[in-house]
């Protein structure tokens, strides 16, 4: 007989909450960290909630006893494995996630860009274009960046959520 350990479950695309609700029916401890996000709906940016790790959730269970039941639970795609063994998530990771989402949602510190910093566009029509951050416009929701397009710089105004610091 196995023992209770935290494992990572892969969910079907966009079905993290459904999987959490289904798994919670027979597994007493399930963790699906959620974050506040801004998404575009009907041409407007609105507040919403999304999984911190899209497509994944955590559950405490005995893998030998619950494997088959979990494998065929609605919303669950698979138990994440390394080779033939179900991946075990260390308790300290679960504890840290619980602390960070004690009030229901994980609060991530805002990523404040600095003038002159190299950035990359991560969403929208300019996705994967590189540029230089100029400044925040009307608060942290909109930013101005200088994009490199065909050897010339073009100023663009974008939602801040579409821009990230360029790694490296």
Legacy VTK file of the C-alpha trace (Angstrom):
# vtk DataFile Version 3.0
C-alpha trace
ASCII
DATASET POLYDATA
POINTS 168 float
0.000 0.000 0.000
1.286 3.465 -0.885
1.115 6.665 1.116
-0.393 10.117 0.848
1.800 12.464 -1.180
1.208 15.588 -3.219
1.110 14.941 -6.949
0.664 17.078 -10.041
-2.348 16.457 -12.254
-2.509 17.613 -15.874
-5.979 18.900 -16.707
-7.712 19.201 -20.024
-7.289 22.621 -21.649
-9.326 25.247 -19.826
-10.872 22.677 -17.468
-8.805 23.298 -14.334
-11.831 24.275 -12.219
-13.951 21.393 -13.494
-11.128 18.966 -12.694
-10.702 20.510 -9.221
-14.423 20.177 -8.500
-14.542 16.558 -9.716
-11.371 15.458 -7.908
-12.513 17.178 -4.687
-15.422 14.741 -4.516
-13.105 11.911 -3.439
-9.716 13.527 -2.688
-9.933 15.771 0.400
-6.936 18.013 -0.361
-6.752 19.660 -3.775
-4.906 22.865 -4.622
-5.610 24.993 -7.688
-3.805 28.331 -7.256
-5.663 31.129 -9.077
-4.524 34.619 -10.078
-6.369 37.756 -11.118
-5.883 38.543 -14.812
-7.108 41.053 -17.339
-8.536 39.518 -20.502
-10.034 40.928 -23.658
-13.734 40.137 -24.127
-15.942 41.895 -26.611
-13.174 44.351 -27.451
-12.732 45.414 -23.789
-10.261 44.440 -21.088
-12.046 42.944 -18.068
-10.972 41.458 -14.731
-11.097 37.671 -14.557
-9.506 34.752 -12.707
-7.198 32.124 -14.225
-5.065 29.221 -13.068
-1.561 30.227 -11.965
-0.307 27.094 -13.756
-2.643 26.657 -16.747
-3.431 22.996 -17.302
-2.208 21.812 -13.886
-3.426 21.322 -10.325
-2.124 19.617 -7.188
-3.748 16.825 -5.155
-2.804 14.853 -2.044
-3.485 11.157 -2.557
-2.184 7.605 -2.410
-1.178 6.984 -6.019
-1.531 3.191 -5.753
-5.087 3.454 -4.458
-6.378 6.382 -6.532
-4.516 6.117 -9.855
-7.325 4.553 -11.916
-10.043 6.701 -10.427
-8.107 9.927 -11.029
-7.014 8.909 -14.507
-10.645 8.682 -15.620
-12.019 11.702 -13.752
-13.702 14.412 -15.849
-11.335 17.258 -16.602
-8.208 15.289 -15.683
-5.929 14.388 -18.574
-3.220 12.516 -16.670
-1.143 12.212 -13.537
2.220 13.814 -14.312
4.959 11.169 -14.223
8.720 10.989 -14.511
9.195 7.811 -16.467
6.923 5.214 -14.857
6.681 7.012 -11.483
4.077 9.628 -10.567
5.853 12.928 -9.891
5.843 13.849 -6.188
5.565 17.556 -5.336
7.603 18.491 -2.240
5.547 19.673 0.739
7.466 22.979 0.935
6.176 23.949 -2.530
2.581 23.270 -1.474
3.131 25.209 1.773
4.541 28.202 -0.133
1.643 28.182 -2.603
-0.871 28.005 0.247
0.743 31.010 1.951
0.660 32.997 -1.287
-3.013 32.204 -1.946
-4.253 32.445 1.653
-6.767 35.141 0.615
-8.148 33.099 -2.272
-6.009 34.430 -5.129
-2.253 34.423 -5.564
-1.009 37.981 -5.556
2.012 38.357 -7.820
4.099 41.498 -7.472
3.533 43.807 -10.437
6.308 43.746 -12.988
7.373 47.357 -13.209
9.317 48.125 -16.358
12.012 50.795 -16.391
12.537 53.364 -19.165
15.158 52.076 -21.618
14.653 48.418 -20.655
14.580 45.880 -23.493
11.164 44.214 -23.801
9.334 41.672 -25.911
5.680 41.727 -26.933
4.071 38.488 -25.676
0.560 38.832 -27.114
-1.408 40.569 -29.848
-0.507 41.517 -33.425
3.082 42.490 -32.508
3.749 39.205 -30.690
7.465 38.306 -30.544
8.577 41.805 -31.629
11.374 43.261 -29.525
11.563 46.851 -28.427
12.575 49.400 -25.823
10.231 50.384 -22.992
9.507 54.134 -22.998
6.954 54.749 -20.221
3.663 53.866 -18.550
0.636 55.762 -19.873
-2.419 56.555 -17.705
-1.311 54.286 -14.891
0.052 50.771 -15.187
-2.540 49.553 -17.714
-1.002 50.993 -20.895
2.608 51.360 -21.965
4.510 53.055 -24.765
7.342 51.103 -26.371
9.650 51.652 -29.303
9.396 48.603 -31.589
12.107 47.596 -34.025
10.349 47.129 -37.358
12.244 46.775 -40.662
15.329 48.476 -39.259
13.426 51.496 -37.926
11.882 52.322 -34.558
8.099 52.680 -34.383
6.324 53.897 -31.244
3.463 51.637 -30.144
0.965 51.940 -27.297
-0.063 48.550 -25.879
-1.784 47.080 -22.824
0.903 46.476 -20.189
-0.133 42.802 -20.027
1.184 42.317 -23.593
4.756 43.361 -22.758
7.429 41.529 -20.744
11.095 42.195 -19.959
13.410 40.535 -22.470
15.350 37.769 -20.732
19.084 37.771 -21.087
LINES 1 169
168 0 1 2 3 4 5 6 7 8 9 10 11 12 13 14 15 16 17 18 19 20 21 22 23 24 25 26 27 28 29 30 31 32 33 34 35 36 37 38 39 40 41 42 43 44 45 46 47 48 49 50 51 52 53 54 55 56 57 58 59 60 61 62 63 64 65 66 67 68 69 70 71 72 73 74 75 76 77 78 79 80 81 82 83 84 85 86 87 88 89 90 91 92 93 94 95 96 97 98 99 100 101 102 103 104 105 106 107 108 109 110 111 112 113 114 115 116 117 118 119 120 121 122 123 124 125 126 127 128 129 130 131 132 133 134 135 136 137 138 139 140 141 142 143 144 145 146 147 148 149 150 151 152 153 154 155 156 157 158 159 160 161 162 163 164 165 166 167
